[in-house]
Amino acid sequence: MHRMVYFIGLLIFCQLFCRRALSSRLSAGDSTYLSDGRPSTVGVHAATPSQLSKEGSKYIPYYQYYHNSSSYFPVSERYGSGKKASATSDIYNEDLSDYQNYLIGFYDKKASLLLSPTIRKDSVQNEEFRNIRRFEKNNFELSKPLIPENNTLSYSVLRSTPYGRHLLLVTLFEGFQIDYWEPRCDDIIKFYLPDSLKKPNQPEAPEDACVLEEVKINGRSVSRADILNIYKNSIASNVGTEVNYSRFIRSELRAVNALVKLCMEQESFDSLISLLVVLRDACNSRVFKDALFTIIQARADVGLVLPSQHSIHPEDFFPEHIDSKHGRSKRQTSRKKIISFRTSDRTYDRSNSEYNLWHLREDCMANTMHATWHILLSDANARFVMPRRGEMFYYMHKQMINRYNIDRVAFGMNTVEEYGPSHWGRPGLIGYNSNLNSNLSPGVRTFPARRPNQILRDTSRLRGAINRANEAIDSMRLGNIRLRYENGVDHGISPLADALEPYGGVERLGNIHNSGHVSISRMSEGEDRGVMAGTDTSMRDPVFYRWHKYIDTFFDKYKRNLGPYRDEDLDFTGVQVLEVSIVSNGRQNQLRTFVEVTSLELDRNLRRRRQGGSLISYERINHDDYVINIRLNSEVRGRGIARVFLVPAAYANREVHDVFVELDKFFVEMEPGSVNIRRRSADSPFFSKGPPSLHELQNNLLNGISEEDFNWGNCGWPKELALPKGNPQGMRYRLVLIVTPLLPQDSANVDDWNRLSRTSWGWCGVKAGDGSFPDHRPMGFPFDRPDSTFRRIFNGRRNVGSARVTITHVEGPVP
């Protein structure tokens, strides 16, 4: 079997967090990056693990075989050249006809260079080590501080190091309201363009300026006028600077793709950074930021770590914004102001039951997770991620809905009702006002309120797409793809999800998911779109959960067609769960959640200046640390996967499909006898500490960053929200553990399971292999199918166990 490789940090936002995955020792290797950022040719050959020599022979990544296999692989739409391609053909001829494969090629090359393991000469028992990447002629230590003693950095120093290049790129997220030559990053970076590219009013460059170089396209030096003319005739310019950009709108997402293609075509980092500085002033700022996220992820001469969305554009997350003239909020007279969606900044009165869900809907980390996931996984990515991209879309949203449901139940509410065709033409939809609007600060995006009882109009195309989707599910075929479940693997969920989103603009069934987001956003007042049009704002609105519950009905219908799981799917002969419990603060099965105040440091215009900046303090929900204790008895030697869930106790005799929350999943190696396991929340593949703020990331890059953090995309559910909220009276739950056999096709992944412990990968995928997961069973197994009940799953099975757990919420900050 071919060995499989990790793509540490490629994704998020399911990476969106890592700590211990790269705890093994690192050794120098021979992987090389060229100065233009493109990976050099690396000689690899097919080899089994036993064939890997101690001299450092490499193996061929498994994902390279996808194009030769019959496995499902999503395909994006093909579309042609720019608006006036002939006008730019002498310099740059825009061609997006094969954008997906073009971008996948960059991701694959970055993965293969970043993650090709070697066997060291002095290794013991074939111990595997990852390469430290070599950049150009030198092997830089990422942990070594970048900033010199005199506190100034020249462009030549920054461009020659991986973390210097990364710093230059992420600093472009900063200060869209100011001229490009204004100081950034604690006054350390000052971009100045050469004469051929500069603005007429660019001042003379100071001694400590980062003086950039010329842009060369196809070997030809181009001027500022050339670049702006290319942009003007590109699809990238279709979204004007004042447009409230939405990646749910296909034509606007194409603008991002066109900008990415233009930038990734550059032959050197020097051309890339200069091109970006020029284009930054001409582009829609959100189009530019989305494109820059993708460029950083795909480019081989930088890392993978991204700054948090809420630190780049806080106006989409907090109901007040930094005033560009005075450095303070329009409503804020004291820097001690605390944003509280629970009290002063609540979007619903206490009398409205939706008030109780503020901690999920309005949480900046949860919204950042959702936005980052869509940036990284709603478009092309590494080849080994793509076959289960659709399933990740399904399961990420499914768990968000279930977490919303489980907390609704805790406050005496019903689970969320779908917002489907029978509801569109009649009043009853709750209103929503995010308080994110231009009254707070001029120049920010506007999100108008939606009044109650609005009606969804012009739904004929959407209804036609729904009919086609139902016909496909009824026939269990999507084109030439048969939707099915075989040998422990769900072969239908990813194709179906890719068609419903739809991935890459290919509207096999219509544009159901995205069209719904946009149509609902237009129910808001005025001409601007409401929060449902944005991936970083939509989950604030209660209708988000109703809409995704409706999208879930298609998945439920498909999975219901598969029927219930059989005993051979659920049994593990010879394995018995003796005990499962959860301990926190010395108390068994008694957990606590609480409100805490945390802060995000922002400077005026998001510029990092030495005099400090504005501090946004806000409330969020957190919980005490916990440990899950498990005791098994095995009569056999075997390997299994353990899955841990929380379900409201009131659902013990009811269908749990819409209320189960997955807390953990991990590999278990068993010998005859007792097996004792302790798992912390930090060990779970589903939870993440979240991406660093832009300020934190800049400081980390300047002062030294570990390779682990440099090459991690940070994708996962916020660790602070790992537990349901509970309620003040103490909400009762069932903690459920099921241990099932490792599938035969996953037996080669055992080493990967071990290395991925304490690594967030559950929603984004992290490694090569058939589907980017070290587990081929369906996500959410065995509760992913409707009609799942404890009676059906337990049914006297010894490999299943549970415990009664109480979660008490403390309404207010605790010591």
C-alpha positions in Angstrom: 0.0 0.0 0.0 1.1 3.5 -0.7 2.0 5.5 2.3 -0.2 8.5 2.9 0.8 12.0 3.7 -0.5 14.8 6.0 -1.3 18.1 4.7 -0.9 19.8 8.0 -2.7 23.1 8.2 -4.0 23.0 4.6 -7.5 23.6 5.9 -8.9 25.0 8.1 -10.7 26.2 9.3 -11.1 21.6 10.4 -7.6 22.3 10.9 -9.0 25.5 12.1 -6.2 23.9 15.2 -3.0 22.0 16.0 -0.8 21.3 18.9 0.7 17.9 19.1 0.5 16.5 15.6 4.0 17.5 14.8 5.6 16.6 18.1 8.0 14.2 16.4 11.5 15.3 15.7 12.2 17.2 12.5 15.2 16.6 10.3 16.6 18.4 7.3 15.6 17.1 4.0 16.1 17.9 0.3 12.8 19.4 -0.6 13.4 22.7 -2.3 11.5 25.9 -3.2 12.5 28.1 -6.1 12.8 31.8 -5.6 9.7 32.3 -7.7 7.6 30.4 -5.1 6.9 27.4 -7.3 8.1 24.0 -6.1 11.0 22.4 -7.8 10.8 19.0 -9.3 11.1 16.3 -6.7 12.0 12.8 -7.7 9.5 10.4 -6.1 8.8 6.8 -6.9 6.1 4.4 -5.8 7.1 2.4 -2.7 5.5 0.5 0.1 6.5 1.3 3.7 8.8 -1.7 3.7 10.6 -0.5 0.6 11.5 2.9 2.0 15.2 2.8 2.6 17.0 4.2 5.5 18.8 6.4 3.0 15.8 8.7 2.7 13.9 7.3 -0.3 10.6 9.1 -0.9 7.2 7.6 -1.7 4.7 8.8 -4.2 1.7 10.6 -2.6 -1.5 8.6 -2.9 -3.4 11.6 -4.2 -1.4 11.4 -7.5 -3.5 8.3 -8.4 -6.9 10.0 -8.2 -6.9 10.9 -11.9 -6.4 7.3 -12.8 -9.0 5.9 -10.4 -12.8 5.4 -10.6 -13.3 7.3 -7.3 -15.7 10.2 -7.3 -14.1 13.6 -7.9 -16.0 16.9 -8.0 -15.6 19.0 -11.1 -16.1 22.8 -11.2 -17.6 24.7 -14.1 -15.5 25.8 -17.0 -15.8 29.4 -18.2 -13.9 31.4 -20.6 -11.8 34.5 -21.0 -12.1 38.0 -19.6 -14.6 40.7 -20.7 -12.2 42.0 -23.4 -9.6 39.4 -23.7 -8.3 40.7 -27.0 -7.4 44.0 -25.4 -4.9 42.2 -23.1 -3.7 39.3 -25.2 -0.4 40.9 -25.8 0.4 40.9 -22.1 -2.0 38.7 -20.3 -4.8 36.6 -21.8 -7.2 35.6 -19.1 -8.3 31.9 -19.2 -10.3 30.4 -16.4 -11.5 27.4 -18.5 -9.6 24.9 -16.3 -9.3 26.9 -13.1 -10.0 24.0 -10.8 -7.2 21.8 -12.0 -4.9 24.8 -12.3 -5.4 25.6 -8.6 -5.3 21.9 -7.5 -1.9 21.7 -9.1 -0.5 24.3 -6.8 -2.1 22.7 -3.7 -0.8 19.3 -4.6 2.7 20.6 -5.2 2.7 22.4 -1.9 1.4 19.3 -0.1 4.0 17.0 -1.7 6.9 19.3 -0.7 5.7 20.2 2.7 4.8 16.7 3.8 7.0 14.1 2.0 8.5 12.1 4.9 11.9 10.5 4.9 13.5 7.7 6.8 16.6 9.0 8.5 19.8 7.0 8.3 20.1 6.9 12.1 16.4 6.2 12.7 15.3 3.4 14.9 12.7 0.8 13.8 11.7 2.8 10.7 10.7 5.9 12.8 9.4 8.5 10.4 10.4 12.2 10.4 9.0 15.1 8.5 11.3 17.3 6.4 12.1 20.8 7.3 11.5 22.7 4.1 14.4 24.3 2.4 13.9 27.7 0.9 16.4 28.6 -1.8 20.0 27.9 -0.7 19.5 28.2 3.0 17.6 26.3 5.6 16.0 29.0 7.8 14.9 28.3 11.3 11.3 29.5 11.6 11.6 29.8 15.4 14.4 32.4 15.0 13.3 36.0 15.3 13.0 37.8 12.0 13.3 41.3 13.3 16.8 42.7 13.9 18.0 44.6 16.8 17.6 48.0 15.1 13.9 47.2 14.6 14.0 47.7 10.8 13.6 45.2 8.1 14.6 45.6 4.5 12.6 44.1 1.7 15.6 42.0 0.7 15.6 40.3 4.1 11.8 39.7 4.1 11.6 38.3 0.5 14.4 35.8 1.2 12.7 34.0 4.1 9.5 32.0 4.2 8.1 33.8 7.2 9.2 37.1 5.8 7.3 36.5 2.6 4.3 35.3 4.7 4.5 38.5 6.8 4.5 40.7 3.7 1.4 38.9 2.3 -0.7 39.0 5.5 0.2 42.7 6.1 -1.7 43.4 2.9 -4.9 42.7 5.0 -4.1 45.8 7.0 -5.3 49.4 6.5 -7.6 49.5 3.4 -8.5 53.0 4.3 -5.0 54.4 4.0 -2.4 54.8 1.3 -0.2 51.7 0.6 3.0 53.5 1.7 1.6 54.3 5.2 3.4 52.4 8.0 2.1 49.0 9.0 3.0 46.2 11.3 4.2 48.3 14.2 5.7 50.8 11.8 8.1 48.1 10.5 6.7 47.6 7.0 6.2 50.5 4.6 5.4 49.5 1.1 6.9 51.7 -1.7 6.6 50.9 -5.3 9.2 51.5 -8.1 8.7 54.4 -10.5 6.9 52.2 -13.1 4.2 51.2 -10.6 3.8 53.9 -8.0 1.0 56.4 -7.7 1.9 59.9 -8.7 1.6 61.2 -5.2 3.8 58.5 -3.6 6.3 60.4 -1.4 10.1 59.7 -1.5 10.9 56.4 0.1 12.5 56.6 3.6 15.6 54.6 4.4 13.7 51.9 6.2 11.1 51.4 3.4 10.3 48.1 1.8 11.0 49.2 -1.8 9.3 46.6 -4.0 10.4 45.5 -7.5 8.9 45.7 -10.9 6.2 43.3 -12.1 7.0 41.0 -15.0 4.2 39.2 -16.8 5.3 36.6 -19.3 8.9 38.0 -19.0 7.8 41.5 -19.8 8.1 44.4 -17.4 4.7 46.1 -17.1 3.6 49.5 -15.8 0.9 50.5 -13.4 -1.3 51.5 -16.3 -0.7 48.1 -17.9 -1.8 46.3 -14.7 -4.9 48.5 -14.2 -5.8 47.9 -17.8 -5.5 44.1 -17.4 -7.6 44.4 -14.3 -10.2 46.5 -16.0 -10.6 43.9 -18.8 -10.6 41.0 -16.3 -13.6 39.2 -14.7 -12.0 40.3 -11.4 -13.3 43.8 -12.0 -16.9 42.7 -12.4 -17.5 43.3 -8.7 -17.3 47.1 -8.1 -15.6 48.5 -5.1 -18.9 49.5 -3.5 -20.6 46.1 -4.0 -21.5 44.2 -0.9 -19.6 41.1 -2.2 -21.1 37.6 -1.6 -19.3 34.4 -2.5 -22.8 32.8 -2.7 -23.2 34.6 -6.0 -21.5 32.8 -8.7 -20.5 35.8 -10.8 -18.9 37.4 -7.8 -17.0 34.3 -6.8 -15.7 34.2 -10.4 -14.1 37.6 -9.8 -12.1 36.1 -6.9 -11.0 33.2 -9.1 -9.9 35.6 -11.8 -7.8 37.6 -9.4 -6.3 34.4 -7.9 -5.4 33.2 -11.4 -3.8 36.5 -12.4 -1.7 36.5 -9.2 -0.7 32.9 -9.2 0.6 33.3 -12.7 3.4 35.5 -11.5 6.8 34.0 -12.0 8.3 35.4 -8.8 7.4 36.5 -5.3 8.7 39.9 -6.2 6.2 40.3 -9.0 3.4 38.9 -6.9 3.7 41.3 -4.0 4.1 44.3 -6.2 1.1 43.3 -8.3 -1.0 42.8 -5.2 -0.1 46.3 -3.9 -1.1 47.9 -7.1 -4.4 45.9 -7.4 -5.3 46.4 -3.8 -6.4 50.0 -4.5 -8.5 49.0 -7.5 -10.3 45.9 -6.2 -13.4 45.4 -4.1 -11.8 44.9 -0.7 -13.7 41.7 0.1 -12.8 40.2 -3.3 -9.2 41.1 -2.7 -9.2 39.5 0.8 -10.8 36.3 -0.3 -8.3 36.0 -3.2 -5.4 36.7 -0.8 -6.6 33.9 1.5 -6.5 31.5 -1.4 -3.1 32.7 -2.7 -1.5 32.2 0.7 -2.9 28.7 1.0 -1.8 27.7 -2.5 1.6 29.3 -2.8 4.5 27.1 -2.1 7.0 29.6 -0.7 4.9 30.7 2.3 3.1 28.9 5.1 -0.5 28.1 5.7 -1.5 30.0 8.8 -4.1 32.7 8.2 -5.3 35.5 10.4 -8.8 35.4 11.9 -11.6 37.0 9.9 -12.8 39.1 12.9 -9.4 40.8 13.2 -9.4 41.7 9.5 -12.9 43.2 9.3 -14.3 43.5 12.8 -17.3 45.5 11.5 -18.8 42.2 10.4 -18.6 40.7 13.9 -19.1 43.5 16.4 -21.8 46.1 16.6 -19.4 49.0 16.7 -16.4 49.9 14.7 -13.2 51.9 15.1 -13.7 55.5 14.0 -11.0 56.2 11.4 -10.4 59.8 12.6 -10.5 59.4 16.3 -9.5 55.8 16.9 -12.6 55.0 18.9 -16.1 53.7 18.4 -18.9 56.0 17.4 -20.8 54.9 20.5 -17.7 54.2 22.7 -16.5 56.9 25.1 -14.5 54.6 27.3 -12.1 51.9 26.3 -13.6 49.7 29.0 -16.8 49.2 27.0 -17.7 45.5 26.9 -19.7 44.2 23.9 -22.4 42.0 25.3 -24.8 40.2 23.0 -26.4 39.0 26.2 -27.2 42.4 27.6 -26.4 45.8 26.1 -25.9 44.6 22.5 -28.5 41.9 22.3 -30.3 41.4 19.0 -33.5 40.0 20.7 -35.3 41.0 23.8 -35.2 38.5 26.7 -38.9 37.8 26.0 -37.9 36.2 22.7 -36.7 32.7 23.0 -34.0 33.4 20.4 -32.3 35.5 23.0 -31.1 32.3 24.6 -29.0 31.4 21.5 -26.9 34.6 21.4 -23.8 32.6 22.4 -23.9 30.6 19.2 -25.4 33.0 16.6 -23.3 36.0 17.5 -20.0 34.4 18.5 -17.2 35.8 16.5 -15.1 32.6 16.6 -18.0 30.5 15.3 -18.7 33.0 12.5 -15.0 33.1 11.6 -15.0 29.3 11.4 -17.9 29.3 9.0 -16.4 32.0 6.8 -13.0 30.4 6.7 -14.4 27.0 5.9 -16.2 28.4 2.8 -13.2 30.3 1.6 -11.0 27.2 1.8 -13.4 24.4 0.9 -16.0 25.9 -1.4 -13.4 26.2 -4.1 -10.7 24.0 -5.5 -8.2 22.5 -3.0 -5.7 19.8 -2.8 -6.6 16.7 -4.8 -6.8 14.4 -1.8 -9.3 16.7 0.0 -11.8 17.0 -2.9 -13.5 13.5 -2.9 -15.0 14.2 0.5 -15.4 17.9 0.2 -19.2 17.6 -0.2 -19.5 15.4 2.9 -17.5 17.9 4.9 -20.0 20.6 3.7 -22.9 18.4 4.8 -21.4 17.4 8.2 -20.0 20.8 9.2 -23.4 22.4 8.7 -25.2 19.4 10.3 -23.2 19.8 13.5 -23.9 23.5 13.6 -27.6 22.9 13.3 -27.5 20.2 15.9 -25.6 22.4 18.4 -28.3 25.0 17.8 -31.0 22.4 18.4 -29.4 20.9 21.5 -29.3 24.4 23.1 -32.8 25.1 22.0 -34.0 22.0 23.8 -32.1 23.1 27.0 -34.3 26.3 27.1 -37.6 24.5 26.4 -37.7 25.2 22.7 -38.5 22.8 19.9 -35.8 21.8 17.4 -35.5 24.2 14.5 -38.2 24.1 11.9 -37.1 24.0 8.2 -37.7 27.0 6.0 -39.0 25.2 2.9 -41.4 25.9 0.0 -44.5 25.5 2.2 -43.3 28.5 4.3 -42.1 30.8 1.5 -45.4 32.3 0.5 -46.9 33.0 3.9 -45.9 35.3 6.8 -44.4 33.9 10.0 -40.6 34.3 9.5 -39.0 36.0 12.4 -37.2 39.3 11.8 -33.6 40.0 12.5 -31.4 43.1 12.9 -27.7 42.5 13.4 -27.0 46.1 14.3 -24.1 45.9 11.9 -24.7 48.9 9.7 -23.2 52.1 8.3 -24.6 54.2 11.1 -21.8 52.8 13.3 -18.9 54.0 11.1 -18.8 55.4 7.6 -17.3 53.2 4.9 -18.1 49.8 6.4 -20.5 47.2 4.9 -24.2 47.7 5.5 -26.4 44.9 6.6 -30.0 46.1 6.7 -32.6 44.6 9.0 -35.3 42.1 7.9 -38.7 42.9 9.3 -40.9 40.1 10.6 -43.3 38.2 8.4 -41.4 38.8 5.1 -42.3 36.6 2.1 -39.8 34.9 -0.2 -40.6 35.9 -3.8 -39.5 34.8 -7.3 -39.0 31.2 -6.3 -39.9 29.4 -9.6 -36.2 28.6 -10.5 -35.6 27.5 -7.0 -38.6 25.2 -7.0 -37.5 23.7 -10.3 -34.1 22.9 -8.8 -35.7 21.3 -5.8 -37.8 19.0 -8.1 -34.6 17.9 -9.9 -32.9 17.2 -6.6 -35.8 15.1 -5.3 -35.9 13.2 -8.6 -32.2 12.4 -8.3 -32.6 11.2 -4.7 -35.6 9.1 -5.6 -33.6 7.4 -8.4 -30.5 7.2 -6.3 -28.5 8.5 -9.3 -26.9 11.8 -10.0 -26.0 11.7 -13.7 -23.8 8.6 -14.1 -23.0 8.5 -10.3 -24.9 5.9 -8.3 -25.7 7.1 -4.8 -25.0 4.2 -2.5 -23.5 2.8 0.7 -21.1 -0.2 0.4 -18.7 -1.9 2.7 -18.9 0.8 5.4 -18.5 3.7 3.0 -21.1 6.3 1.9 -20.5 6.8 -1.8 -23.4 9.2 -2.3 -23.2 11.9 0.3 -20.4 13.9 -1.3 -21.7 14.0 -4.9 -25.1 15.0 -3.5 -23.7 17.8 -1.3 -21.5 19.0 -4.1 -24.6 19.3 -6.3 -26.7 21.0 -3.7 -24.2 23.7 -2.7 -23.3 23.7 -5.7 -19.5 23.2 -5.7 -17.6 25.2 -8.3 -20.7 26.7 -9.9 -21.7 23.4 -11.6 -25.5 23.5 -11.3 -26.3 19.8 -11.8 -29.5 20.2 -9.7 -29.7 24.0 -9.8 -28.3 26.4 -7.3 -30.3 25.5 -4.2 -28.1 26.3 -1.2 -26.5 29.5 -2.5 -29.7 30.8 -4.2 -31.5 30.5 -0.9 -28.9 32.4 1.0 -29.0 35.3 -1.5 -32.8 35.3 -1.9 -33.4 35.4 1.8 -30.8 38.2 2.2 -32.8 40.3 -0.3 -35.8 40.1 2.0 -34.1 42.8 4.1 -34.9 46.5 3.9 -33.5 48.7 1.2 -31.3 47.6 -1.7 -28.4 46.2 0.2 -28.3 42.5 1.1 -28.8 41.3 4.6 -26.5 39.1 6.7 -27.6 35.9 4.9 -25.5 36.9 1.9 -22.2 36.7 3.8 -20.4 33.6 5.0 -19.0 35.6 7.9 -22.4 37.0 9.0 -25.1 34.5 7.9 -25.1 32.3 11.0 -26.1 35.3 13.2 -29.6 35.1 11.7 -32.0 32.5 13.0 -33.2 31.9 9.5 -29.8 30.5 8.7 -30.6 27.4 10.8 -34.0 27.1 9.3 -32.6 27.3 5.8 -29.9 24.7 6.5 -32.5 22.5 8.2 -34.3 22.5 4.9 -31.1 21.7 3.0 -30.7 18.8 5.4 -34.0 17.4 4.3 -32.4 16.3 1.0 -29.5 14.6 2.9 -32.0 13.0 5.3 -34.1 11.7 2.4 -31.1 10.2 0.8 -29.8 8.6 3.9 -33.3 7.3 4.7 -33.2 5.5 1.4 -30.1 3.6 2.6 -32.1 2.1 5.5 -30.9 1.6 9.0 -27.4 0.3 9.7 -27.0 -3.4 10.0 -25.6 -5.3 12.9 -22.3 -5.9 11.0 -21.9 -2.1 10.8 -22.4 -1.6 14.5 -21.1 -4.7 16.3 -17.6 -5.3 17.6 -17.4 -8.8 18.8 -15.2 -9.3 21.8 -15.1 -5.7 22.8 -17.0 -4.4 25.8 -17.4 -0.8 27.2 -17.1 -1.1 30.9 -17.2 2.6 31.8 -17.4 6.0 30.2 -17.5 9.2 32.3 -16.5 12.8 32.1 -14.7 14.6 34.9 -14.4 18.4 35.4 -13.1 20.3 38.5 -12.9 16.9 40.4 -16.6 16.2 39.8 -17.8 13.2 37.8 -20.4 13.8 35.1 -21.0 17.4 36.4 -20.0 20.1 33.9 -20.2 23.9 34.0 -20.4 26.5 31.3 -20.1 30.3 32.0 -19.8 33.7 30.5 -16.4 35.2 30.3 -14.9 38.4 28.9 -12.1 38.3 26.4 -10.4 40.9 24.2 -9.2 41.5 20.7 -6.7 44.3 20.1 -7.4 46.5 17.1 -5.5 49.6 16.0 -6.9 52.5 14.1 -7.6 51.4 10.5 -6.2 48.0 11.6 -2.7 49.5 11.5 -0.4 48.1 14.1 1.2 51.2 15.6 3.6 51.3 18.7 1.3 53.7 20.6 -1.2 50.8 21.0 -4.7 50.5 19.7 -8.3 50.1 20.6 -9.2 47.1 22.6 -12.5 45.4 21.8 -13.7 43.4 24.9 -16.6 41.1 24.4 -18.5 38.3 26.2 -18.5 34.7 25.1 -19.4 31.3 26.5 -16.7 29.0 27.8 -16.6 25.9 30.0 -14.3 24.3 32.6 -11.7 21.8 31.3 -12.8 18.2 31.2 -11.4 14.7 30.8 -13.4 11.8 29.3 -12.4 8.5 31.0 -13.0 5.3 29.2 -12.5 1.7 30.3 -12.8 -1.1 27.8 -12.4 -4.9 28.1 -11.2 -6.7 25.0 -11.2 -10.4 24.4 -9.5 -10.0 21.1 -6.5 -8.3 19.5 -7.9 -5.6 17.3 -8.1 -2.1 16.1 -11.1 0.2 16.4 -12.5 3.7 16.2 -14.1 5.2 19.3 -16.8 7.9 18.9 -18.1 10.0 21.7 -21.4 11.9 21.5 -23.7 14.1 23.7 -27.4 13.7 23.4 -30.2 15.4 25.5 -31.4 12.8 28.0 -35.0 13.6 27.1 -34.3 12.0 23.7 -33.2 8.6 25.1 -36.4 7.1 23.6 -36.7 9.3 20.6 -34.9 9.9 17.3 -31.6 11.6 18.0 -30.5 12.4 14.5 -31.1 16.2 14.9 -29.7 16.6 18.4 -26.5 14.5 18.6 -23.3 16.4 19.0 -20.0 14.6 18.3 -17.3 15.4 20.9 -14.5 13.1 19.9 -13.3 10.4 17.6 -10.0 8.5 17.9 -8.2 5.3 17.1 -8.0 2.5 19.7 -5.4 -0.4 19.7 -6.6 -3.3 21.7 -4.9 -6.4 23.2 -6.8 -8.9 25.3 -7.5 -7.4 28.7 -8.4 -4.0 30.0 -7.9 -0.8 28.0 -7.9 2.5 29.8 -8.2 5.8 27.9 -8.2 9.5 29.0 -9.3 12.2 26.5 -9.2 15.9 26.9 -11.2 18.4 24.8 -7.9 19.5 23.3 -7.4 15.9 22.0 -10.5 16.0 19.9 -10.2 16.4 16.1 -13.3 18.6 16.0 -12.2 21.6 18.2 -9.8 24.4 17.6 -8.3 27.3 19.4 -9.0 29.3 16.3 -6.7 31.3 14.0 -4.6 34.1 15.5 -5.6 37.7 15.1 -3.7 39.6 12.4 -1.7 41.4 15.1 -0.8 38.1 16.8 0.2 36.6 13.6 2.4 39.5 12.6 4.1 39.4 16.0 4.6 35.6 15.8 6.2 35.9 12.3 8.5 38.7 13.5 9.5 37.1 16.7 9.8 33.5 15.6 7.1 30.9 14.9 7.2 27.1 15.1 6.9 25.1 11.9 3.9 23.5 13.4 2.0 26.8 13.7 3.4 28.2 10.4 2.0 25.3 8.5 -1.4 25.0 10.1 -4.6 26.4 8.7 -6.7 26.3 11.9 -10.1 24.8 11.0 -12.5 23.5 13.6 -15.3 24.3 15.9 -14.2 26.8 18.6 -12.9 24.9 21.6 -14.7 27.3 24.0 -18.0 26.0 22.5 -17.1 22.3 22.7 -19.9 21.7 25.2 -23.5 22.7 24.8 -24.5 25.6 27.0 -26.8 23.7 29.3 -29.1 25.8 31.5 -29.1 27.3 35.0 -31.2 24.5 36.4 -28.8 21.8 35.1 -29.5 20.2 31.8 -29.3 16.4 31.6 -27.6 14.6 28.8 -26.4 11.2 27.8 -22.7 10.8 27.1 -22.5 8.0 24.5 -19.5 5.9 23.4 -19.4 3.4 20.6 -16.4 1.5 19.5 -16.5 -0.1 16.1 -13.9 -2.1 14.1 -11.4 -0.3 11.9 -12.4 -0.7 8.3 -10.0 -2.9 6.3 -9.2 0.0 3.9 -8.2 2.1 6.9 -5.7 -0.3 8.4 -2.9 1.4 6.6 -3.8 4.7 8.3 -3.0 3.6 11.8 0.2 5.7 11.9 -1.7 8.6 10.6 -4.3 8.3 13.4 -1.5 8.3 16.0 0.2 11.4 14.5 -3.1 13.2 14.2 -4.0 12.8 17.8 -4.6 16.2 19.4 -5.0 17.7 16.0 -8.2 19.4 14.7 -9.1 17.7 11.4 -12.7 16.6 11.8 -14.4 19.1 9.5 -11.8 20.0 7.0 -9.7 17.0 6.3 -6.0 17.0 6.6 -4.2 14.2 4.9 -3.9 12.3 1.7 -5.5 9.0 1.1 -8.9 8.1 -0.3 -10.9 11.1 0.8 -8.5 13.1 3.1 -9.7 11.4 6.2 -8.1 8.6 8.2 -11.6 7.2 8.6 -13.8 6.0 5.7 -17.0 5.6 7.7 -19.7 8.2 7.2 -19.2 11.4 9.2 -21.5 11.3 12.2 -21.7 7.5 12.1 -23.9 5.9 13.4 -26.3 8.8 14.1 -26.0 10.3 10.6 -29.1 8.4 9.4 -32.6 9.5 10.3 -34.6 7.2 12.6 -31.5 6.7 14.7 -32.5 5.9 18.3 -30.7 4.6 21.3 -32.7 1.4 21.2 -31.6 0.7 17.6 -28.0 1.6 18.2 -27.6 0.1 21.7 -29.7 -3.0 21.2 -27.8 -5.0 23.8 -24.4 -4.3 22.2 -21.5 -4.6 24.5 -19.4 -2.2 22.5 -21.7 0.7 23.3 -21.9 2.5 26.6 -23.3 5.7 28.1 -23.4 7.8 31.2 -25.8 10.5 32.6 -24.2 13.9 32.5 -25.5 17.3 33.8 -24.4 20.7 32.3 -25.1 23.7 34.4 -24.8 27.2 33.0 -23.7 30.1 35.2 -25.4 33.3 33.9 -22.5 35.7 34.4 -18.7 35.8 34.7 -17.2 33.4 37.2 -13.8 33.5 38.9 
